[in-house]
Amino acid sequence: MQAASPGSSPALPKLLLYLLAVMLGGAVLSVPLFHLGKAAHGWLSTSSLHDVGLVRWLLSEIERAQFTRYFNRAVLLCAIVFIWPFMRRVRLERGLLPAWRPFNTGLKQWAIGFVLAAGLLLALGFIFLKTGAYQLRPDPRWWKLGEPITAALGAGIVEEFFFRGLLLGLLLRTMTETKALLSLTMVFALVHFLKPPEGWQISDAAVTWSSGFLVLRQIAAGFGDVDFLLAEFATLFAVGWVLAKVRMQTGALWAGIGLHGGWVFGLKYFSALTTYADDWLPWIGANLKVGLMPLATVLLTGWIASRLLRLR
């Protein structure tokens, strides 16, 4: 664990400034990116390349993409572009990252986390099916595991490296452990909450220069919905807290990568097999990360994980 260093400037204000710059940059860039996509569609659809397989796929993706998708891509692009000046500003050091060795122990911790998180979440989903909160799709694809596995590995590795690796290391330089964990967990939940509301869209004809800021306003409005805050934000906070505590307990990222990946796998796999019946909030939401029941399951998973990892 990194000790707090009086000589280091606080990283939290710089991190919040980075997030603000990313969101504002995404709002500004989303409209030009939207028009660029439409222009590319018009050019490709009339060019000699329109029958090429890759071009046909690209055209279909552009046709399906609504403005909020351009907003999300603009935010991602700004996050990538602004990360380098942020890293220089906070003076990232390799020593901030936790240890990766021994690998055998790490792989065991990963397996414990993945099986526990995915198993309990899917068990919760089975209970939801039995209660009628969800129904199986007409043609469930039980063995379509590629997307859930890919998403689980990607989110688990990338997000744990960034949040519980780099950012937690930065915060621990200038904060006590408790303050660093609380600050990181709040940022983690906030980042995952900064997305357009489900089902809300702007029609192509209604897109103007200020549409990106309209999306920001809709995101901010979500913080005024008490049921939604209890149902989703609380679960995200619990996920971040469990992952941070496991990282501090083990001194490594392996268990957190497993837990994070297991939750993502369970969420994606269950969502692909089922449809949701309305009016179950705040207990059960539209997916396995929304609702007080998923919140309780996350906390139970963290409690069991901490005890299993003590035995290793």
C-alpha positions in Angstrom: 0.0 0.0 0.0 1.3 3.5 -0.9 1.7 5.8 2.0 0.4 9.3 1.9 3.1 11.7 0.8 3.0 15.3 2.0 5.1 16.5 -0.9 2.6 15.4 -3.5 -0.2 17.7 -4.7 -3.7 16.2 -4.2 -4.8 14.1 -7.2 -8.6 14.2 -6.7 -9.2 17.8 -7.9 -7.1 17.1 -11.0 -9.1 13.9 -11.6 -12.4 15.7 -11.3 -11.1 18.4 -13.7 -10.2 15.7 -16.1 -13.7 14.2 -16.0 -15.3 17.6 -16.4 -13.0 18.3 -19.5 -13.9 14.9 -21.0 -17.7 15.5 -20.6 -17.6 19.0 -21.9 -15.3 18.0 -24.7 -17.7 15.2 -25.6 -20.7 17.5 -25.7 -18.8 19.9 -28.1 -17.4 17.2 -30.3 -20.6 15.0 -30.5 -22.3 17.3 -33.1 -19.4 17.5 -35.6 -18.9 13.8 -35.2 -22.6 13.2 -35.9 -22.5 15.3 -39.1 -19.3 13.6 -40.1 -20.9 10.2 -39.7 -23.9 11.2 -41.8 -21.7 12.7 -44.5 -19.6 9.5 -44.6 -22.8 7.5 -45.0 -23.9 9.6 -47.9 -20.5 9.4 -49.7 -20.1 5.6 -49.1 -23.6 4.7 -50.1 -23.1 6.3 -53.6 -19.5 5.2 -54.1 -18.1 2.1 -55.9 -17.2 0.7 -52.5 -20.7 0.3 -51.2 -20.8 -3.5 -52.1 -17.6 -4.3 -50.1 -18.4 -6.3 -47.0 -16.6 -4.0 -44.6 -18.3 -0.9 -46.1 -21.7 -2.5 -46.0 -21.2 -3.3 -42.3 -20.1 0.3 -41.7 -23.1 1.7 -43.5 -25.5 -0.4 -41.4 -23.8 0.7 -38.2 -24.1 4.4 -39.2 -27.8 3.9 -40.1 -28.5 2.4 -36.7 -26.5 5.0 -34.7 -28.5 7.6 -33.0 -27.1 10.9 -31.6 -26.5 9.5 -28.1 -24.2 6.9 -29.6 -22.1 9.7 -31.2 -22.1 11.4 -27.9 -20.7 8.3 -26.2 -18.0 7.9 -28.8 -17.1 11.6 -28.5 -16.7 11.3 -24.8 -14.5 8.2 -25.3 -12.4 10.0 -27.8 -11.9 13.0 -25.4 -11.0 10.6 -22.6 -8.3 9.1 -24.7 -6.9 12.4 -26.0 -7.0 14.1 -22.5 -5.4 11.2 -20.6 -1.9 12.0 -21.6 -1.9 15.6 -20.2 -3.7 14.3 -17.1 -1.0 11.6 -16.6 1.8 14.2 -17.0 0.0 16.6 -14.6 -0.4 14.0 -11.8 3.1 12.5 -12.5 2.2 8.9 -12.7 4.9 6.5 -11.5 5.2 2.7 -12.1 5.4 2.2 -8.3 1.7 3.2 -8.0 0.6 -0.1 -9.5 0.1 -3.1 -7.2 2.1 -6.3 -7.6 1.2 -8.9 -10.2 3.3 -11.8 -8.8 3.1 -14.6 -7.9 1.0 -15.5 -10.9 -0.3 -18.8 -9.5 -1.8 -17.1 -6.4 -3.2 -14.3 -8.7 -4.9 -16.8 -11.0 -6.5 -18.5 -8.0 -7.8 -15.1 -6.7 -9.1 -14.3 -10.2 -11.0 -17.6 -10.4 -12.5 -17.2 -7.0 -13.7 -13.7 -7.9 -15.1 -14.6 -11.3 -17.0 -17.8 -10.2 -18.4 -16.1 -7.1 -19.6 -12.9 -8.8 -21.0 -14.6 -11.9 -22.5 -17.5 -9.9 -24.4 -15.3 -7.3 -25.6 -12.8 -9.9 -26.9 -15.5 -12.2 -28.6 -17.2 -9.2 -30.3 -13.9 -8.5 -31.4 -13.8 -12.1 -32.9 -17.3 -11.8 -34.9 -16.1 -8.8 -36.1 -13.2 -10.8 -37.3 -15.5 -13.5 -39.2 -17.6 -11.0 -40.9 -14.5 -9.5 -42.0 -13.3 -13.0 -39.9 -10.2 -12.9 -38.1 -11.5 -16.1 -39.1 -13.8 -18.9 -37.0 -15.9 -21.2 -36.8 -14.6 -24.8 -38.7 -16.7 -27.4 -35.4 -18.2 -28.7 -32.8 -17.9 -25.9 -29.2 -18.6 -27.2 -27.8 -20.4 -24.2 -24.4 -21.0 -25.8 -23.8 -17.6 -27.2 -21.0 -16.7 -24.8 -18.6 -14.8 -27.0 -19.9 -11.3 -26.2 -20.3 -11.8 -22.5 -16.8 -13.3 -22.1 -15.2 -10.5 -24.2 -17.0 -7.8 -22.3 -16.0 -9.4 -19.0 -12.3 -9.7 -19.8 -12.2 -6.2 -21.3 -14.0 -4.4 -18.5 -12.3 -6.4 -15.8 -8.8 -5.8 -16.9 -9.0 -2.2 -18.3 -11.2 -0.7 -15.5 -9.4 -2.4 -12.7 -6.0 -1.3 -14.0 -7.2 2.3 -14.4 -9.4 2.7 -11.3 -8.0 0.3 -8.6 -4.5 0.4 -10.1 -3.5 3.9 -11.2 -6.1 6.1 -9.7 -6.2 4.4 -6.3 -2.4 4.6 -6.2 -2.5 8.3 -7.0 -5.1 9.0 -4.2 -3.2 7.0 -1.7 -0.2 9.3 -2.2 -2.0 12.2 -0.5 -4.9 10.6 1.4 -5.6 8.2 4.2 -6.8 4.8 3.0 -10.4 5.4 4.0 -10.6 8.8 2.3 -8.9 7.4 -0.8 -11.3 4.4 -1.1 -14.3 6.6 -0.6 -13.1 9.2 -3.1 -12.3 6.5 -5.7 -15.5 4.7 -5.2 -17.5 7.9 -5.7 -15.6 8.7 -8.9 -16.1 5.1 -10.1 -19.9 5.3 -9.6 -20.1 8.8 -11.1 -18.2 7.8 -14.2 -20.5 4.8 -14.9 -23.5 7.1 -14.2 -22.4 9.7 -16.8 -24.3 8.3 -19.8 -27.6 9.2 -21.6 -30.7 7.7 -20.0 -31.9 4.4 -21.3 -34.4 4.9 -24.1 -33.9 8.7 -24.4 -32.9 9.9 -27.8 -32.7 13.0 -30.0 -34.1 12.5 -33.5 -31.6 13.2 -36.4 -33.7 16.1 -37.6 -33.6 17.7 -34.1 -29.8 17.7 -33.8 -28.4 21.2 -33.4 -25.1 22.7 -32.2 -26.3 22.5 -28.6 -27.5 18.9 -28.6 -24.5 17.6 -26.8 -25.3 19.9 -23.9 -28.9 18.7 -23.9 -27.5 15.2 -23.3 -25.5 16.5 -20.4 -28.7 18.1 -19.0 -30.5 14.8 -19.2 -27.6 13.0 -17.4 -27.7 15.6 -14.6 -31.4 15.2 -14.3 -30.9 11.6 -13.4 -29.4 12.6 -10.1 -32.8 14.1 -9.1 -34.5 10.7 -9.6 -34.5 9.3 -6.0 -35.7 5.8 -7.1 -33.0 5.6 -9.8 -30.3 6.8 -7.5 -31.3 4.1 -5.0 -31.7 1.5 -7.7 -28.5 2.0 -9.8 -26.1 4.6 -8.3 -26.1 2.8 -4.9 -25.3 -0.5 -6.7 -22.4 1.1 -8.7 -21.1 2.6 -5.4 -21.2 -0.8 -3.7 -19.4 -2.5 -6.7 -16.7 0.1 -6.5 -16.3 -0.2 -2.7 -16.1 -4.0 -2.8 -13.5 -3.9 -5.6 -11.4 -1.3 -3.8 -11.5 -3.2 -0.5 -10.5 -6.4 -2.2 -7.6 -4.6 -3.9 -6.4 -3.4 -0.5 -6.9 -6.8 1.1 -4.9 -8.7 -1.5 -2.4 -6.0 -2.5 -3.1 -7.0 -6.1 -5.7 -6.6 -8.9 -6.3 -10.3 -9.6 -9.4 -10.8 -7.4 -10.9 -7.5 -8.4 -10.5 -8.3 -12.1 -12.2 -11.6 -11.4 -15.1 -10.1 -9.5 -15.6 -7.3 -12.0 -15.4 -9.7 -14.9 -17.9 -12.1 -13.2 -20.4 -9.3 -12.7 -20.1 -8.1 -16.3 -20.4 -11.7 -17.6 -23.5 -12.4 -15.5 -25.1 -9.1 -16.5 -24.5 -9.5 -20.2 -25.4 -13.2 -20.4 -28.6 -12.8 -18.4 -29.7 -9.7 -20.4 -29.2 -11.6 -23.7 -31.5 -14.4 -22.5 -34.3 -12.5 -20.9 -36.7 -9.6 -21.1 -37.9 -7.4 -18.1 -41.4 -6.9 -16.8 -42.1 -3.3 -15.7 -42.9 -1.9 -12.2 -40.5 -3.8 -10.0 -38.4 -0.8 -8.9 -36.8 -0.1 -6.5 -36.3 -3.8 -5.7 -35.7 -5.2 -9.2 -34.7 -3.1 -12.2 -34.4 -3.5 -16.0 -31.1 -5.4 -15.6 -29.1 -7.1 -12.9 -27.2 -4.0 -11.9 -30.4 -2.0 -11.1 -32.4 -2.4 -7.9 -32.0 -3.1 -4.2 -31.8 -6.9 -4.7 -28.7 -6.6 -6.9 -27.3 -4.1 -4.4 -27.7 -6.7 -1.6 -26.2 -9.4 -3.8 -23.1 -7.2 -4.6 -22.6 -6.6 -0.8 -23.0 -10.4 -0.1 -20.5 -11.2 -2.8 -18.0 -8.8 -1.3 -18.4 -10.3 2.2 -18.0 -13.8 1.0 -15.0 -12.9 -1.2 -13.1 -11.2 1.6 -13.4 -14.3 3.8 -12.4 -16.7 1.0 -9.4 -14.6 0.1 -8.3 -14.6 3.7 -7.9 -18.3 3.5 -5.5 -18.0 0.6 
